[in-house]
Structure formats: structure tokens, C-alpha cells
Amino acid sequence: MTLKEFKDALTKGTEHTPPNLLFKLEDGTIIPPYFHITEMGMKTKNFVDCGGIVRTEQYITFQIWTADDFEHRLSSPKLLELIFKNEGLFKQPFLEVEMEYQTNTIGTYSLNVDPTNELIYILTPKKTNCLAPDKCGITQDRKLETNQPAKRQCGPSCC
């Protein structure tokens, strides 16, 4: 979901009374409704993939945090207000939103609207992947054959 799509979804959420805002993990675990957004910003990642290609990725990030402030509730209108107030920092409404949330470690998640309730957002775990399968000898056939993640056979140009 892009920042623009997130803002549009939050705007729809303001039409509900009360305009509650909930997040849940893909496995159905509800993030306690007394969460805080402790950070929002733009993350730029410059890196070299295993095929030697220099890449850049950018995301709009939001960090979700819970504490013992059980009365705290962030509504759709309040989160929209925070985004509008600070979106000059982002300047790119079509970047993907990446959510951070602490479970057993800080996880990074993609964001989706729950198809059964537009006031609930699903945090979908992000996965790693080889970005240069042709350089590492990974083929789709081998992945399908074993029904397991592809095994990496590193060559001279692969890290």
C-alpha cells in the first residue's frame, strides 16, 4: 500500500463513528488498540544485491509501539492529521508504506486493508529473496520441484 492509498483508506475510516483504528498481524493477532505511532519517516536503503547490481529502495515508515498507556487510542482522523502535518518530509506519496512492530524482534511489514473491515489494517511480514537468481543459479523449476525455498548455489559473482 502506498502512502496515498493509506491516506485514502484512513479518510474512509473517518466516516465511521467512532473512527477507531486497528492493526493486526497476518496470523490474526490484534495489536493492542492502545498503540502509539512513535516514528514516521522516509527510509532509503542503498545496497548491492548478490549479482553485483547497486540498488536503492525507499519506503515511508511508521513504527508501532505499545506501552502500559491502556487509555491511549489513535483514531483515523488523528493519524491523518499527523501525516498531513509531516508529509513535507516524505514528498513522495506513491512510495510503499512499511510498518515496524516489535514482536520477538523489530519486524518490518507491508500494509494492507483487511478485506472484511476497512478500519483494520493487516501487517504482512516482508520476506527476503534473491534479487539475482540468474547469477546464483536459482531456477524457478528447482523451487517448484522440491516445494521448498530455492537452495542458493553461489557462483563467483554472488556474495
C-alpha positions in Angstrom: 0.0 0.0 0.0 1.4 3.4 -0.9 1.2 6.4 1.4 -1.5 7.9 -0.9 -3.6 4.7 -0.6 -3.1 4.6 3.2 -4.3 8.3 3.4 -7.3 7.4 1.2 -8.2 4.4 3.4 -7.8 6.5 6.6 -10.1 9.1 5.1 -12.7 6.5 4.6 -12.2 5.5 8.2 -13.1 9.0 9.4 -16.6 8.4 8.2 -17.2 5.8 10.9 -18.3 6.6 14.5 -16.2 6.1 16.4 -13.3 6.3 13.9 -11.3 3.6 15.5 -8.0 2.4 14.0 -6.7 -1.2 14.5 -3.8 -3.1 13.2 -3.3 -6.9 13.2 -0.7 -9.3 12.2 -1.2 -11.6 9.3 -1.8 -14.5 11.7 -4.8 -12.7 13.2 -3.0 -11.3 16.3 -4.5 -7.9 17.1 -2.1 -5.2 18.0 -3.4 -3.8 21.3 -5.6 -0.7 20.5 -3.6 1.5 22.8 -0.6 1.5 20.4 1.3 4.7 19.6 2.9 5.7 16.3 6.4 6.5 17.7 8.1 7.3 14.4 7.2 8.1 10.9 9.6 9.0 8.1 11.2 8.0 4.9 13.7 5.2 4.8 16.2 5.0 2.0 18.2 1.8 1.5 21.2 1.8 -0.8 22.7 -1.7 -1.3 24.4 -4.1 -3.7 22.5 -7.3 -4.5 24.1 -10.7 -4.8 24.5 -10.2 -8.5 26.6 -7.0 -8.0 23.8 -4.6 -9.0 23.6 -1.4 -7.0 20.0 -0.7 -5.9 18.0 1.8 -4.0 14.7 1.3 -2.2 12.6 3.9 -0.4 9.7 3.4 1.9 7.5 5.6 4.1 7.9 4.0 7.5 5.7 4.0 10.6 6.7 2.5 13.9 4.0 1.0 16.1 4.7 0.7 19.8 2.6 -0.3 22.8 3.1 0.5 26.4 1.1 0.4 29.6 -0.8 3.5 28.5 -4.1 1.5 28.2 -6.3 4.5 27.7 -4.4 5.7 24.6 -6.4 5.4 21.3 -5.2 6.7 18.0 -8.1 7.3 15.6 -8.1 7.5 11.8 -8.5 11.3 11.9 -5.7 11.8 14.3 -3.3 9.7 12.3 -4.3 11.5 9.1 -3.6 14.8 10.9 -0.1 13.6 11.9 0.6 12.5 8.3 -0.6 15.8 6.8 1.3 17.8 9.4 4.6 16.0 8.5 4.2 14.9 4.9 6.6 17.6 3.7 9.3 15.2 5.0 8.1 12.5 2.6 7.4 14.4 -0.6 6.6 11.1 -2.4 3.0 9.9 -1.8 3.5 6.9 -4.1 6.1 5.2 -2.0 5.2 2.0 -0.3 4.4 2.1 3.4 6.5 -0.1 5.6 5.4 -0.7 9.2 7.7 -1.6 12.1 6.4 -3.5 15.1 8.1 -5.2 18.0 7.4 -8.9 18.5 10.3 -11.1 19.4 12.4 -8.6 17.3 11.6 -5.5 15.4 9.7 -6.8 12.4 9.1 -4.9 9.1 5.8 -5.4 7.4 3.9 -4.4 4.3 0.5 -2.8 5.0 -2.9 -3.9 3.6 -6.5 -3.1 4.4 -8.5 -6.0 5.9 -11.0 -7.0 3.1 -13.6 -7.7 5.8 -13.3 -4.4 7.7 -11.8 -1.2 6.2 -10.9 0.0 9.7 -8.5 -2.8 10.3 -5.0 -2.9 8.7 -3.1 -6.1 8.2 0.7 -6.1 8.7 2.1 -8.7 6.3 5.7 -9.9 7.1 8.2 -8.9 4.5 10.3 -11.7 3.1 13.8 -11.9 1.8 14.6 -13.0 -1.7 17.5 -13.4 -4.1 17.4 -10.5 -6.5 19.8 -12.0 -8.9 18.7 -15.7 -9.3 20.4 -15.9 -12.7 23.8 -15.1 -11.1 23.3 -17.5 -8.2 22.0 -20.5 -10.2 18.5 -20.4 -8.7 15.8 -21.5 -11.1 12.0 -21.5 -10.7 11.9 -25.2 -11.7 14.1 -26.2 -8.7 11.9 -24.2 -6.4 8.7 -25.9 -7.7 10.4 -29.3 -7.9 11.2 -29.5 -4.2 8.3 -27.4 -2.9 10.9 -25.8 -0.7 12.7 -22.5 -0.8 15.3 -22.5 -3.6 18.7 -23.5 -2.5 21.4 -21.0 -3.2 24.4 -22.1 -5.2 26.7 -19.2 -5.2 29.0 -18.6 -8.1 31.9 -16.2 -8.5 29.7 -13.1 -8.9 27.5 -14.0 -5.9 28.3 -12.9 -2.4 
